[in-house]
Amino acid sequence: MIHRTSHAGSPGGRRQLPRAAAAVVASVVFIAGCSSDTGSAGSPTTGASDSGAASTAVGPTEPTSTGDGFALPDDRVAKVTEAGLTIAEPRYSEQPDGVPWPTEEWPTGDLPDKVDSGTIDDIVETAFAEDDSGDTIDAILAVQGGELVLEEYNGWDPDAAHNSWSMAKSINSALVGILVGEGRLDIWEPVDAPEWDDPDDPRAEITLDQLLRMSSGLEWEESYTDPDADVITTLGSDVDRAHYTADKPLAHEPDTFWYYSTGTSNLIARSVAEQVGYGEQLTGWADDALFAPLGITSVRHNLDSEGLISGGSFIDMTPQDFARFGLLYARDGVWDGTRILPEGWVDYSRMPTFTMADGRYAAQWWLDPKRPDLFYASGFDGQSINVVPGKDLVIVVLSTAPGGRDNQVRNDLFDAFGV
C-alpha cells in the first residue's frame, strides 16, 4: 500500500471553511459536482458513452422486489428509458476470501499490477503541490478488493473529522434506505408534511422519491454568493431547516423539473426523524443502524433548532470512515454478512433521474455519463466518495478546493485505475 503523510500543515493551522459562513464568502461556487446550471426541465438526451464500462438500457419490466418494503415500479424505469438515459448494469463484488472487513481497522494491500505505482506517485505529488489557485487537496484514499491500497494526507490529521458538505446527502439517503427496508417509509407515497396538510395543496402530492431526486418543484435558491439565499439561511443551526423548506411554494409541478436543493435533503432528514425521533434519539438511531455496524466512530453531526441533523451539508467524519461508507455501497449494501441497506437500494440510488436532461443526478448521488459504472457522493469545495462497482473500487478525495482542482485529481486517479 502507498501510504505517505505530508506534515506541511495541520487541520488547526491550515485554511478551512467555517461552517455556516463559508459559503457566503466564497468567490467561486461549485455546487456538489453540478455545473453552473442548477435547473433542468429534463429534455430527453443520451446519458451514456462508450467508455468500456458495462451499461445497458432498461425498459419497462414487472416490479422487482428489492427487499423488505421496497420495490422499483416499472413506470419509473420506463421514464428513465423514455428520457434516453441508461442504467449501469450492476456488478457488485463480495468481500474477497481472506480479506477482513474494515470494521475494526482497514486491511491494507498493494496496488493492483495493472496500476502503475509511479503514475500514482506523480498524481499525488501533483495533487499536493502548492500552486496559485489556493486549492488544497487534504486526503486521497483508494480501496480495491476491500483493501486500502492508497492512503495519502497533505497535512491532514487522519483521525480528524473532515467536512462532508453535500456528501451528507448521500449518507442521509442511506438512512432512508434502512427505514424503507424495515417497511417504515415508502418513497413512492406523499410526504407527511404538516405544511401541506390541506388536501387541495398541490405540494401534498410530493413524494420522498421526488425529494431524493431533487424533482419536488419547491421554490429554492441554491446560491453560495448571495447572503440571503435559501441555502445560506438554512446552513445555520438556529433555524428549523425542514420547515423553512416545506414552507416554500411550488415553482414547478412535482416530477417535471430538476433543481439542486439542499433544502429538500433537510426535508428528507425530517422524514427519517419522524420515524426514529429527534436530537439524541435521531443521532443514536443513526449510529446503531448505520455507522456502528460499519465501524464508523467519528461522526460529527450538526443539529438545528428542532434537533434535526443537517441532511444536506454536515455529516462529517474521518477520511477512513468516508471510505467505509463507500465500501458499503460497493458491496451492494451488505456488510460482513449483514444486509444494512435493502436489496436493490443501491441500484435505486444510482438510477438516473429522468427530469435532469443529461442524467448526471440519481437519488442523492451523482453520475458521470462518460464513466457509467461510476457513482459518487459529492460536496462543496471538492469532497467526493467515488464508487465503481465493476472495478471493486472506492476512491475518496477530500479537499479545500474552490477552484475545482479536485476534479483533475479524481480524473487522473480514474484513468490510473482503468475506470
Secondary structure, 3 states (H helix, E strand, C coil): CEEEEECCCCCCCCCCCCCCCHHHHCCCCCCCCCCCCCEECCCCCCCCCCCCCCCECCCCCCCEECCCCCEECHHHHHHHHHCCCCECCCCCCCCCCCCCCCCCCCCECCCCCCCCHHHHHHHHHHHHCCCCCCCEEEEEEEEECCEEEEEEEECCCCCCCECCCCHHHHHHHHHHHHHHHCCCCCCCCECCCHHHCCCCCHHHHCEHHHHHCCCCCECCCCCCCCCCCHHHHCCCCCCCHHHHHHCCCECCCCCCCEECCHHHHHHHHHHHHHHHCCCHHHHHHHHHHHHHHHCCCCCEECECCCCCECCCCCEEECHHHHHHHHHHHHCCCEECCEECCCCCHHHHHCCCCCCCCCCCECCCCEECCCCCCCEEEEECCCEEEEEEHHHCEEEEEEEECCCCHHHHHHHHHHHHCCC
